[in-house]
């Protein structure tokens, strides 16, 4: 028989509450808040009903920075004596009974007070009547419910919840479940709000929010609570995702939850969107777009109805939610091509490199910090892309069967990956969709357990008409050999990284380019493979039709050129997903020095006929690469002219058609800004007209960042002195955040006297504005900004007033924008002049100075200041002040 310390021993070994001696069944949570005063503290009592299923001598639950005032355990109304201890490192509250607890039902009562803002976010704001108000909302995922009340804070411990909150009568409370009646007054000022019992769910899904003066709007079982907000505009997306997933899954939302509230909180300091069951919260700067809304609604099934058993497989909820964020919208709005956007937006994030230890299943994820670090968007996007790849292999109908069975068979329960794989195996049994003698579990494990994603090298042997396909790990060149990491107090060496994936692929060739079907699907289960082809040496071949696979593809140079030639001749010879894929892959391999930049530029030239935003989304990073490296290849001096030609047709399309989706609109804005950068007269005229409209109506400069760039950066270039003064006044009157935003637009000016004014503002401002200045100056693609800065920095009186940190940024811009030998000589002379300025203080090199004087910085400053005062004239006090700033800023470098 287990003694009373056996459970404690398991706790010490496991480090998590993972055994099955007991489980919670219900929480009664009672809280009191003084939020109306700005106080973030919560006082509360929680009564936990739990079942002991095997004899145990202790109960371990989670508690983070809580003040525990009283703990009582009842067995059939009989009080049990307990010894209470804490493990602060593991956030655990350990209750040791004086006798063994027999199987049966118990009630655990705990009184507590919160002492931290973990999991409980409090924010103040000033409303339209200029009255300060407070709002607060929980954020328990992944491991912060324990910071608000003692609980079993692991996803596998599902229970029901009842909540009541005592609060000031001016405040309102929202939670997962509907409120029971109206709030009832408990005294003259305070009321209590009670909520219905929830279905079984994990602790991190419990949520509540406290607001003041919010309005509600109801449609069906959807409730929107917000200040005047963009959420109202997004109601259509709420209804689409919800109604479609009701039908698609065969498990209507109303079967489990009576309502779904969407709450908007003005929380700028910590922006997030949460997917609590029955209460979706949008805060701060998280954009409320159809895909973000659809993502959160999808979680009501993937994550809430069916929950991951442990955080090492967070992809089981996040991967599905991201896939259905796009797939649900694609089914509802086929004309907007959401799944094509999935390939160029979501999949591209999933293909990003990241840490050497990146993999979808996060093995070894145990502590709260490890769990928090595992929340990486590229991992979830990668998981969504793998799931979508499998969906395309099995077909939409079979995939829907897999999803329905997965959700139905595990509703209100927790799952591990094998549960999904078993459903997939059962639905596809008897088919030839997967390779023989290789299990679905093994196939999926190569994608979920391997590090990063594969790269395919496709090399054609044109003489013998064969294609050699080789798989390698992404970024294999940055080898993990000799790389170590700590785990459970031991030094472990990473296992050999010669990983192999079981890779599905398809391909097309110029004479047989059938892009209507995903199949036939072939499999690469070994490091390399040779396949025959009947394609002639003048025909292109292309792998991953419609960007089917989750991998990068590099071709031999001749095939790249064949693809580029074909697209220049007939852009419709390949689907837009593949045109976008070719641009993304070519840029990736160029940046790895595996593809010549001339080949990349040759591929880019088909854009002169490209009018699809989806392809331009992939083209913009390629163009940015050329802009940043404007002197690397001899033809780059003509790049700006080439770019004007490449963008002309698409810019005309922007002017003559309306955007079809928010992705489309985002790309259009980016290319419009590019057109303005290139000096397109129509673009600059339009920008100035919008600038004048804002000026004449004295409108605020609060616009979305892409709109503001177009209006205030490019519109400013043709602005009058009065208009420039207005924007400068907006800068002077703004807070630190506003000044950081506006300085980037002000730095777009091309008149030297205005630029001088802007630089002086940056120099005098206490906020760190040099990065914004740098970005604004770089908006000019040619040498113009370089020559304007040369002219300014030749003025000795001007340069003596400018802090070194500012001068260094100006020199960086000049160095990056100079193209001609004449500009290079001018920049060299300016740099020499700045260095001579430093030598006046006896400094040969500021980096050397920093190293030598690090041990005695104050002495160094005093020494240099003495030199400054000794050489200064009577009317030179401003120079002395700026020299002081110069010296101090050098010490900060």
C-alpha positions in Angstrom: 0.0 0.0 0.0 1.2 3.6 -0.8 2.2 5.5 2.3 1.2 9.1 2.8 4.5 10.4 1.2 4.2 8.3 -2.0 2.4 11.0 -3.9 4.9 13.6 -2.7 7.7 11.4 -4.0 6.0 11.2 -7.4 5.7 15.0 -7.4 9.4 15.4 -6.6 10.3 13.1 -9.4 7.9 14.3 -12.1 7.8 18.0 -11.3 4.2 18.2 -12.6 0.9 17.1 -11.2 0.6 14.3 -13.6 -0.5 11.2 -11.6 -4.0 10.0 -11.1 -4.4 9.8 -7.3 -7.0 12.5 -7.4 -8.7 14.9 -9.8 -10.8 18.0 -9.4 -14.5 17.9 -10.5 -15.8 21.4 -9.7 -14.6 24.8 -8.6 -16.8 27.4 -6.7 -14.8 30.6 -7.0 -15.8 33.7 -5.0 -13.9 37.0 -5.7 -14.0 40.6 -4.5 -12.4 43.5 -6.4 -11.8 47.2 -5.7 -11.0 47.9 -9.3 -12.9 51.2 -9.3 -10.0 52.6 -7.2 -7.3 51.2 -9.6 -6.4 48.5 -7.2 -5.4 45.2 -8.9 -5.7 43.0 -5.8 -8.4 40.3 -5.7 -9.6 38.7 -2.5 -11.2 35.3 -2.8 -12.3 31.9 -1.6 -12.2 28.8 -3.8 -14.0 25.6 -2.9 -12.7 22.7 -4.9 -14.6 19.4 -5.2 -12.2 16.6 -5.9 -12.2 12.8 -6.1 -9.5 10.8 -4.6 -9.2 7.6 -6.7 -6.3 6.0 -5.0 -5.1 6.2 -1.4 -2.7 9.2 -1.0 -1.2 11.2 1.8 -1.0 14.5 0.1 -2.6 16.8 -2.4 -0.5 19.1 -4.7 -2.0 22.0 -6.6 -0.7 25.2 -8.1 -0.3 28.6 -6.5 1.8 31.5 -7.8 2.5 34.5 -5.6 -0.8 34.1 -3.7 -1.2 35.0 0.0 -2.9 31.9 1.4 -4.8 32.7 4.5 -6.6 29.5 5.3 -6.8 25.9 4.0 -9.4 23.4 5.0 -10.1 19.9 3.7 -13.5 18.2 4.3 -14.3 14.6 4.1 -18.1 14.1 4.5 -18.1 17.4 6.5 -15.3 16.2 8.7 -12.3 18.6 8.8 -9.0 16.9 7.9 -5.8 18.3 9.5 -3.3 19.5 6.9 0.3 20.6 6.8 0.8 23.3 4.2 4.1 23.9 2.4 5.1 25.7 -0.8 7.5 25.1 -3.7 8.0 28.6 -5.2 10.1 27.3 -8.1 7.4 24.9 -9.3 4.5 27.2 -8.2 3.0 24.4 -6.1 1.0 24.3 -2.9 1.6 21.0 -1.1 -1.0 19.8 1.4 0.2 16.9 3.5 -2.6 15.1 5.5 -1.9 13.7 9.0 -3.4 10.4 7.8 -3.9 8.7 4.5 -6.8 9.9 2.4 -9.0 7.0 1.3 -10.7 7.0 -2.1 -13.9 9.2 -2.1 -15.1 12.7 -2.5 -13.6 15.7 -0.7 -14.0 19.5 -0.6 -10.9 21.7 -0.4 -11.5 25.3 0.9 -8.8 27.9 0.4 -8.9 31.7 1.2 -6.4 33.8 -0.7 -5.3 37.2 -2.0 -3.6 37.9 -5.3 -0.3 39.7 -5.2 0.8 39.8 -8.8 -0.4 40.9 -12.2 0.4 37.6 -13.8 -2.9 36.3 -15.3 -4.8 39.4 -14.2 -4.3 42.4 -16.4 -5.4 45.8 -15.1 -5.5 48.8 -17.4 -6.7 52.4 -17.1 -7.8 54.7 -19.9 -9.4 58.1 -20.3 -12.8 58.0 -22.0 -14.4 60.5 -24.3 -15.6 62.6 -21.4 -11.9 62.7 -20.2 -12.8 60.6 -17.1 -10.2 57.9 -16.1 -11.7 54.4 -16.0 -10.3 51.0 -15.2 -10.7 47.7 -17.0 -9.3 44.3 -16.1 -9.3 40.9 -17.8 -7.8 37.5 -17.1 -5.2 35.9 -19.2 -4.7 32.4 -17.8 -3.2 30.6 -20.8 -0.9 28.8 -20.5 0.0 28.7 -16.7 -1.3 31.8 -15.0 -4.7 30.7 -13.5 -2.5 29.7 -10.5 -1.7 33.4 -10.0 -5.3 34.4 -9.5 -6.6 31.4 -7.4 -5.2 28.1 -6.2 -6.1 25.4 -8.7 -4.9 22.3 -10.6 -3.4 24.4 -13.4 -2.8 21.7 -16.0 -4.9 21.2 -19.1 -5.6 17.5 -18.3 -7.4 18.4 -15.1 -10.8 19.3 -16.5 -13.6 20.4 -14.2 -16.8 22.6 -14.1 -16.7 26.1 -12.7 -19.1 28.4 -10.9 -18.0 32.0 -10.5 -19.3 35.0 -8.5 -17.7 38.4 -8.2 -18.4 41.2 -5.7 -17.6 44.6 -7.3 -18.6 48.2 -7.4 -22.1 48.9 -8.8 -20.7 51.1 -11.6 -18.7 48.1 -13.0 -19.8 45.1 -15.1 -18.4 41.6 -15.2 -18.3 39.2 -18.1 -17.3 35.6 -18.0 -17.5 32.3 -20.0 -21.1 31.6 -19.0 -24.2 33.9 -18.9 -24.9 35.9 -15.8 -27.6 34.5 -13.5 -30.2 37.4 -13.4 -29.0 40.9 -12.6 -26.3 41.8 -10.2 -27.6 41.9 -6.6 -26.6 44.7 -4.2 -24.8 43.5 -1.1 -24.5 47.0 0.4 -25.0 50.6 -0.8 -22.1 50.5 -3.2 -21.3 46.9 -4.1 -23.1 44.2 -6.0 -22.5 40.5 -6.7 -22.5 39.1 -10.2 -23.1 35.3 -10.4 -22.6 33.1 -13.4 -24.0 29.8 -14.6 -22.0 26.6 -14.1 -19.6 25.9 -17.1 -19.2 22.6 -18.9 -16.0 20.5 -18.1 -13.0 22.5 -19.2 -9.4 23.1 -18.4 -8.5 25.7 -15.9 -6.7 28.0 -18.4 -10.0 28.4 -20.2 -11.8 30.1 -17.3 -12.0 33.8 -17.9 -13.7 37.0 -16.6 -13.4 40.7 -17.3 -14.4 43.8 -15.5 -15.4 46.9 -17.4 -17.2 50.2 -17.0 -19.5 51.9 -19.5 -19.3 49.2 -22.2 -22.2 48.7 -24.6 -23.5 45.3 -25.7 -24.7 44.2 -29.0 -26.3 40.8 -29.5 -26.9 38.7 -32.6 -28.1 35.1 -31.9 -25.8 33.7 -29.3 -23.0 36.2 -30.1 -22.6 39.1 -27.7 -20.2 42.0 -28.5 -19.1 44.2 -25.6 -16.9 47.2 -26.4 -16.4 50.9 -26.5 -17.1 52.3 -30.0 -15.0 49.7 -31.6 -14.0 47.9 -34.8 -15.5 44.7 -33.4 -19.0 45.9 -34.5 -17.7 46.0 -38.1 -16.4 42.4 -37.8 -19.7 40.9 -36.8 -20.1 39.2 -40.2 -16.8 37.3 -39.7 -18.0 36.1 -36.2 -21.1 34.7 -37.7 -19.5 33.1 -40.7 -16.8 31.2 -38.8 -19.3 30.1 -36.1 -22.1 28.9 -38.4 -19.8 27.2 -40.8 -17.9 25.3 -38.2 -21.2 24.2 -36.6 -22.1 22.5 -39.8 -18.6 21.4 -40.8 -17.9 19.6 -37.5 -21.4 18.3 -36.9 -21.1 19.5 -33.3 -23.0 22.8 -32.9 -21.5 25.3 -30.5 -24.9 25.8 -28.7 -24.8 22.1 -27.7 -22.0 23.0 -25.2 -22.1 26.7 -24.5 -25.1 29.1 -24.4 -23.4 32.2 -25.6 -20.1 33.6 -27.1 -19.0 37.0 -26.0 -16.5 39.1 -28.0 -14.9 41.7 -25.7 -12.6 44.5 -26.8 -10.2 45.9 -24.1 -8.0 49.1 -24.7 -4.9 47.4 -23.3 -2.0 48.9 -25.2 0.8 47.8 -22.9 0.2 44.1 -23.3 -1.7 43.3 -26.6 -3.1 39.8 -27.0 -6.2 37.9 -28.2 -7.5 35.1 -26.0 -9.7 32.1 -26.9 -11.5 31.4 -23.7 -14.5 29.2 -24.1 -17.5 31.5 -24.4 -15.4 34.7 -23.9 -13.1 35.8 -26.7 -11.0 38.9 -25.7 -9.3 41.3 -28.1 -6.9 43.8 -26.6 -4.6 46.6 -27.7 -3.1 46.6 -31.1 -4.1 43.1 -32.2 -5.7 43.7 -35.6 -9.3 42.5 -35.7 -9.3 40.9 -39.1 -11.5 38.1 -40.5 -8.7 35.6 -40.1 -7.9 36.6 -36.5 -11.6 36.3 -35.6 -12.0 33.0 -37.4 -8.9 31.7 -35.5 -10.4 32.5 -32.1 -13.8 31.1 -33.0 -12.1 27.8 -34.3 -10.6 27.4 -30.8 -14.1 26.8 -29.5 -13.7 23.4 -31.0 -10.0 22.9 -31.3 -8.6 23.6 -27.8 -11.8 24.1 -25.8 -14.1 21.3 -26.7 -11.1 19.0 -27.3 -8.0 20.0 -25.3 -4.4 19.0 -25.5 -3.3 16.8 -22.7 0.0 18.6 -22.1 1.7 21.7 -23.5 4.3 19.8 -25.5 1.6 19.4 -28.1 0.2 22.9 -28.2 0.0 22.5 -32.0 -3.1 20.3 -31.5 -5.1 23.4 -30.8 -3.0 26.2 -32.4 -2.3 24.3 -35.6 -5.9 23.4 -36.2 -7.2 26.9 -35.3 -4.8 28.6 -37.7 -5.7 26.2 -40.5 -9.5 26.7 -40.0 -9.0 30.4 -39.6 -8.4 30.3 -43.4 -10.2 27.2 -44.4 -13.5 28.2 -42.9 -13.4 31.6 -44.7 -12.3 29.9 -47.9 -15.4 27.7 -47.8 -17.6 30.6 -47.0 -16.0 33.2 -49.4 -14.4 31.2 -52.2 -14.0 34.4 -54.3 -11.5 35.7 -51.8 -9.1 32.7 -52.2 -8.3 32.3 -48.5 -6.4 29.1 -48.9 -4.2 30.6 -51.5 -3.4 33.3 -49.0 -2.8 30.6 -46.5 0.1 29.4 -48.7 1.8 32.7 -49.0 1.1 34.1 -45.5 0.9 31.2 -43.0 3.1 28.7 -44.7 5.9 31.3 -45.2 6.0 31.9 -41.5 6.1 28.2 -40.9 9.1 27.9 -43.3 11.1 30.4 -41.2 14.2 29.0 -39.5 14.4 30.2 -35.9 16.1 28.2 -33.2 18.1 25.0 -33.8 15.7 23.3 -31.5 12.6 24.3 -33.4 10.2 21.5 -33.8 6.4 21.2 -33.6 6.2 18.8 -30.7 8.1 20.5 -27.9 9.6 17.6 -26.0 10.9 18.5 -22.6 8.4 21.3 -22.0 7.9 21.1 -18.3 8.3 24.4 -16.4 6.1 27.5 -16.8 9.0 29.4 -18.5 9.6 26.5 -20.9 5.9 26.4 -21.7 5.7 30.1 -22.3 8.8 30.0 -24.6 7.1 27.3 -26.7 4.5 29.7 -27.9 6.2 30.6 -31.2 4.0 31.7 -34.2 6.2 29.9 -36.7 5.7 26.6 -34.9 2.0 26.9 -35.0 2.0 28.1 -38.6 4.2 25.1 -39.4 1.8 22.7 -37.7 -1.1 24.3 -39.7 0.8 23.8 -42.9 1.5 20.1 -42.1 -2.2 19.6 -41.4 -3.2 21.3 -44.6 -0.7 19.1 -46.5 -2.4 16.0 -45.2 -5.8 17.5 -46.0 -4.8 17.8 -49.6 -3.4 14.3 -49.7 -6.6 12.6 -48.4 -9.1 15.0 -50.0 -11.6 17.4 -48.4 -14.3 14.8 -47.8 -12.1 12.3 -46.0 -10.4 15.1 -44.1 -13.8 16.3 -42.8 -14.5 12.7 -41.6 -11.2 12.7 -39.8 -11.9 16.0 -38.1 -15.5 15.0 -37.2 -14.4 11.7 -35.6 -11.6 13.3 -33.8 -13.8 15.9 -32.2 -16.8 13.7 -31.5 -14.8 10.8 -30.0 -12.8 13.1 -27.7 -15.3 15.9 -26.8 -14.9 17.4 -23.4 -11.7 15.4 -23.0 -8.0 15.7 -23.6 -6.0 14.3 -26.5 -2.5 13.4 -27.6 -1.3 13.3 -31.3 -1.8 9.6 -31.5 -5.6 10.1 -31.1 -5.6 12.2 -34.3 -3.4 9.7 -36.2 -5.6 6.8 -35.3 -8.6 8.7 -36.7 -6.6 9.4 -39.9 -5.6 5.8 -40.2 -9.2 4.6 -39.8 -10.6 6.9 -42.4 -7.9 6.2 -45.0 -7.7 2.4 -44.4 -7.7 0.5 -47.6 -6.6 3.4 -49.7 -3.2 3.9 -51.4 -2.8 7.5 -50.3 0.2 6.8 -48.1 3.3 4.7 -48.8 3.0 0.9 -48.1 4.8 -0.5 -45.1 5.2 3.0 -43.5 2.7 3.8 -40.7 0.9 7.1 -40.5 2.3 7.6 -37.1 5.9 7.3 -38.5 5.1 9.7 -41.3 3.6 12.3 -39.0 6.4 12.0 -36.4 9.0 13.0 -39.0 7.1 16.3 -39.4 6.2 16.8 -35.7 9.4 15.6 -34.1 12.1 16.6 -36.5 13.8 19.9 -36.1 12.8 22.7 -38.5 11.6 21.7 -42.0 13.3 20.1 -45.0 14.8 21.6 -48.1 14.7 19.9 -51.5 17.5 20.2 -54.0 16.2 19.4 -57.5 19.0 18.8 -60.0 18.2 17.8 -63.5 20.5 15.7 -65.6 19.6 16.9 -69.0 21.5 14.3 -70.9 20.0 11.2 -69.4 16.6 12.8 -68.6 16.6 12.2 -64.9 15.7 14.3 -61.9 17.8 14.0 -58.7 15.9 15.0 -55.6 17.8 15.4 -52.3 16.4 16.3 -48.9 18.4 18.2 -46.3 17.5 20.0 -43.1 16.8 23.7 -43.3 19.9 25.7 -42.4 22.0 22.6 -42.2 25.1 24.8 -42.8 24.6 26.2 -39.3 25.4 22.8 -37.8 24.4 21.9 -34.3 27.5 19.8 -33.9 29.1 20.8 -30.6 25.9 22.5 -29.5 24.9 21.8 -25.9 21.9 22.6 -23.7 21.0 22.0 -20.1 18.2 19.7 -19.1 17.3 18.5 -15.6 20.6 19.6 -14.2 22.6 17.4 -16.7 24.5 18.3 -19.8 22.9 16.7 -22.8 24.3 16.6 -26.3 21.9 17.0 -29.2 21.4 13.9 -31.1 22.7 13.6 -34.7 20.9 16.1 -36.9 21.0 13.9 -40.0 17.2 13.8 -40.0 15.1 12.4 -42.7 11.5 13.3 -43.5 8.9 11.2 -45.3 8.0 13.8 -47.8 5.0 13.9 -50.1 5.6 15.7 -53.4 4.1 16.2 -56.8 5.4 17.9 -59.9 4.6 19.3 -63.3 6.5 19.9 -66.5 6.0 22.3 -69.3 4.5 19.8 -71.7 2.2 18.3 -69.0 1.3 21.1 -66.7 -1.9 19.9 -65.0 -2.4 22.2 -62.0 -6.1 21.3 -61.5 -5.3 18.2 -59.5 -3.0 17.9 -56.5 -2.1 14.3 -57.4 -0.5 12.1 -58.2 1.4 12.2 -54.9 4.8 10.6 -54.7 6.9 10.0 -51.6 10.5 10.7 -50.7 11.4 8.5 -47.7 15.1 8.4 -48.2 17.8 11.1 -48.3 17.8 11.2 -52.1 16.0 9.8 -55.1 16.4 9.7 -58.9 13.2 9.8 -61.0 13.0 9.6 -64.8 11.4 12.4 -66.9 10.4 12.8 -70.5 10.8 16.6 -70.3 13.1 18.0 -72.9 16.1 20.1 -72.0 14.1 23.2 -73.1 11.2 22.4 -70.8 10.9 23.6 -67.2 9.9 21.3 -64.3 8.3 22.4 -61.1 7.8 20.6 -57.8 4.9 21.2 -55.3 2.1 22.1 -57.6 0.0 24.9 -56.1 2.6 25.2 -53.3 1.4 21.9 -51.9 4.4 20.9 -49.7 6.0 22.4 -46.6 9.5 22.7 -47.8 11.8 25.0 -49.8 12.9 23.9 -53.3 16.1 24.8 -55.1 16.6 24.0 -58.7 19.7 23.9 -60.9 20.4 27.2 -62.5 19.2 26.2 -66.0 15.8 25.1 -64.7 15.5 28.4 -62.7 16.1 30.3 -66.0 13.6 28.1 -67.9 11.0 28.9 -65.3 11.8 32.7 -65.5 11.6 32.6 -69.3 8.3 30.8 -69.3 6.7 33.3 -66.9 7.9 36.3 -68.9 6.3 34.7 -72.0 3.1 33.6 -70.4 2.4 34.5 -66.8 -0.6 32.2 -66.6 1.4 29.1 -67.4 1.6 28.5 -63.6 -0.9 29.2 -60.8 -0.3 32.3 -58.7 0.6 30.2 -55.6 3.5 28.7 -57.6 4.6 32.1 -58.9 4.7 33.3 -55.3 6.5 30.2 -54.1 9.2 30.6 -56.8 9.9 34.2 -55.6 10.1 33.2 -51.9 12.3 30.1 -52.5 14.6 32.0 -54.9 15.1 34.8 -52.3 15.7 32.2 -49.5 18.4 30.4 -51.4 20.0 33.6 -52.6 20.4 34.7 -49.0 22.1 31.4 -48.3 24.5 32.0 -51.2 23.1 29.1 -53.1 21.5 31.1 -55.9 23.1 33.9 -57.9 21.5 37.2 -57.6 21.4 37.6 -61.4 19.1 34.5 -61.5 16.9 36.1 -58.8 16.6 39.3 -60.8 15.9 37.4 -64.0 13.0 35.7 -62.2 11.7 39.0 -60.8 11.2 40.5 -64.3 7.9 38.6 -64.9 6.4 41.1 -62.4 5.9 43.6 -65.3 2.9 41.5 -66.3 1.8 40.5 -62.7 -1.5 42.0 -61.4 -2.2 39.5 -58.6 -1.7 40.8 -55.0 -1.0 37.3 -53.8 2.2 37.2 -55.9 3.2 40.8 -55.1 3.0 39.8 -51.4 5.9 37.4 -52.1 7.6 39.9 -54.4 7.9 42.7 -51.9 10.6 41.0 -49.7 12.6 40.3 -52.9 12.4 43.9 -53.9 13.4 45.0 -50.4 16.5 42.8 -50.7 17.5 44.6 -53.9 16.8 48.0 -52.3 19.1 47.2 -49.3 21.9 46.0 -51.6 21.7 48.6 -54.2 25.4 48.4 -55.3 26.0 44.6 -55.2 25.6 43.9 -59.0 26.5 46.1 -61.9 22.9 46.4 -63.2 21.8 47.8 -59.8 22.3 51.4 -61.0 19.3 50.7 -63.3 17.2 49.0 -60.6 15.1 52.0 -59.8 14.2 52.4 -63.5 13.5 48.7 -63.7 11.3 48.8 -60.6 9.2 51.6 -62.1 8.6 49.4 -65.1 7.8 46.3 -63.0 5.3 48.1 -60.8 3.5 50.1 -63.5 0.8 47.6 -64.5 0.0 46.5 -60.9 -0.3 50.1 -59.8 -2.8 50.7 -62.6 -4.7 47.7 -61.3 -4.7 49.2 -57.8 -6.2 52.4 -59.1 -8.9 50.7 -61.2 -10.1 47.9 -58.9 -11.2 47.5 -55.3 -9.5 45.2 -52.8 -11.1 41.8 -52.3 -9.8 41.0 -48.8 -7.7 42.6 -46.0 -4.7 40.7 -47.3 -5.2 42.2 -50.8 -5.7 45.6 -49.3 -2.5 45.3 -47.3 -0.4 44.4 -50.3 -2.0 47.3 -52.3 -0.9 49.8 -49.7 2.6 48.4 -49.6 3.0 48.7 -53.4 1.4 52.1 -53.4 4.1 53.3 -50.9 6.7 51.7 -53.2 5.3 53.7 -56.2 5.5 56.9 -54.1 9.1 56.0 -53.2 9.8 55.6 -56.9 8.4 59.1 -57.5 5.2 58.1 -59.3 3.5 61.5 -59.9 0.0 60.2 -59.5 0.9 58.5 -56.2 2.6 61.6 -54.8 -0.3 63.8 -55.8 -2.8 61.5 -54.2 -0.7 61.4 -51.0 -0.5 65.2 -50.8 -4.2 65.5 -51.4 -4.9 63.3 -48.4 -2.3 65.2 -46.4 -4.1 68.4 -47.2 -7.4 66.9 -46.2 -6.0 66.0 -42.8 -4.4 69.4 -42.4 -7.5 71.4 -43.4 -9.8 69.5 -41.1 -7.3 69.5 -38.3 -7.7 65.7 -38.1 -5.6 63.6 -35.8 -2.6 61.8 -37.2 -3.9 58.6 -35.7 -4.1 56.4 -38.8 -3.2 52.7 -39.4 0.6 52.6 -39.9 0.4 51.7 -43.6 -2.1 54.6 -44.2 -0.1 57.0 -42.2 3.1 56.2 -44.1 1.4 57.0 -47.4 -0.3 60.2 -46.2 2.3 61.8 -43.9 5.6 60.6 -45.4 4.9 60.9 -49.1 2.2 63.6 -48.7 4.8 65.8 -46.9 7.1 65.9 -49.8 4.9 68.4 -51.7 3.6 70.1 -48.5 3.7 73.9 -48.0 5.7 75.4 -45.1 2.4 75.9 -43.2 1.5 72.2 -43.7 5.0 71.1 -42.7 4.6 73.3 -39.6 1.3 71.7 -38.7 2.8 68.2 -38.7 5.8 69.4 -36.8 3.4 70.9 -34.2 1.6 67.5 -34.0 5.1 66.0 -33.2 5.9 68.6 -30.5 2.5 68.1 -28.8 2.6 64.4 -28.9 3.6 61.9 -26.2 6.7 59.8 -26.5 5.0 57.1 -28.6 3.4 59.6 -31.0 6.8 61.4 -31.5 8.5 58.1 -32.3 5.8 57.5 -34.9 5.8 60.9 -36.5 9.6 61.4 -36.7 9.7 58.6 -39.3 7.3 60.6 -41.5 9.0 64.0 -40.9 12.3 62.5 -41.9 10.9 61.9 -45.4 11.3 65.6 -46.3 13.6 66.4 -49.1 14.1 70.1 -48.5 17.5 70.6 -46.7 16.2 73.4 -44.3 13.3 71.2 -43.2 15.6 68.2 -42.8 17.8 70.3 -40.6 14.8 71.2 -38.4 13.8 67.5 -38.1 17.3 66.4 -37.2 17.6 69.2 -34.6 14.3 68.0 -33.0 15.7 64.4 -32.8 18.9 65.8 -31.2 17.0 67.8 -28.6 14.3 65.2 -27.7 14.9 63.0 -24.7 13.1 60.1 -26.3 15.3 57.8 -28.4 14.1 58.8 -31.9 17.2 58.0 -33.9 15.8 54.7 -35.3 12.7 56.5 -36.6 14.9 59.1 -38.2 17.0 56.4 -39.8 13.9 54.6 -41.3 12.5 57.8 -42.6 15.7 58.9 -44.3 16.0 55.5 -46.0 12.6 56.0 -47.7 14.4 57.8 -50.5 15.7 55.0 -52.8 18.4 57.0 -54.6 21.4 59.0 -53.6 19.2 62.0 -52.7 19.2 61.5 -49.0 23.0 60.9 -49.1 23.7 64.2 -50.7 21.3 66.1 -48.5 23.1 64.8 -45.4 26.5 65.6 -46.9 25.4 69.2 -47.3 24.1 69.4 -43.7 27.2 67.8 -42.1 29.6 70.1 -43.9 28.2 72.8 -41.7 30.6 72.8 -38.7 28.2 74.8 -36.4 25.4 72.3 -37.2 27.5 69.2 -36.6 28.9 70.5 -33.3 25.4 70.7 -31.9 24.5 67.1 -32.9 24.9 64.2 -30.5 27.2 61.4 -31.7 24.4 58.9 -31.6 22.5 61.0 -34.1 25.6 61.5 -36.3 26.3 57.8 -36.4 22.8 57.1 -37.8 23.2 59.8 -40.4 26.5 58.3 -41.5 24.9 54.9 -41.7 22.2 56.3 -44.1 24.8 58.0 -46.2 26.9 54.8 -46.4 23.9 52.7 -47.5 22.6 55.2 -50.0 25.8 56.3 -51.8 26.2 54.7 -55.2 28.5 56.8 -57.3 32.3 57.3 -56.7 31.6 61.0 -56.3 29.1 60.3 -53.4 31.6 57.8 -51.9 34.3 60.5 -51.8 31.9 63.0 -50.3 30.9 60.6 -47.5 34.5 59.8 -46.8 35.3 63.5 -46.4 32.3 64.0 -44.0 33.4 60.9 -42.0 36.9 62.3 -41.7 35.5 65.6 -40.5 33.5 63.9 -37.8 36.5 61.9 -36.7 38.6 65.2 -36.5 35.9 66.6 -34.3 36.5 63.7 -31.9 40.2 64.2 -32.0 39.7 67.7 -30.6 38.9 65.9 -27.4 42.0 63.7 -27.7 39.9 60.7 -28.8 41.4 58.7 -31.7 38.6 56.1 -31.9 35.3 56.1 -29.8 35.2 52.3 -29.7 38.8 52.1 -28.4 38.0 55.0 -26.0 35.0 53.1 -24.7 37.1 50.0 -23.9 40.1 51.9 -22.3 38.0 54.2 -20.1 35.3 51.7 -19.1 36.8 51.3 -15.7 36.8 55.0 -14.9 33.9 56.6 -16.9 33.3 59.5 -14.6 37.0 60.4 -14.6 37.0 60.3 -18.4 34.0 62.6 -18.7 35.5 65.1 -16.3 38.8 65.1 -18.1 37.1 65.8 -21.4 34.7 68.4 -20.0 37.7 70.3 -18.5 39.2 70.3 -22.0 35.9 71.6 -23.4 35.7 74.5 -20.9 39.3 75.4 -21.3 39.0 75.8 -25.1 35.6 77.4 -25.1 34.9 81.1 -25.8 32.7 83.1 -23.5 29.7 82.8 -25.9 30.2 79.1 -26.5 28.2 77.6 -23.7 25.8 75.8 -26.1 28.8 74.1 -27.7 30.0 73.0 -24.3 26.6 71.6 -23.4 26.4 69.6 -26.7 30.0 68.4 -26.2 29.0 67.1 -22.8 26.2 65.2 -24.5 28.6 64.0 -27.1 31.0 62.6 -24.5 28.2 60.9 -22.5 26.7 59.3 -25.6 30.1 57.9 -26.7 30.3 56.2 -23.3 27.0 54.5 -24.0 28.2 53.0 -27.3 
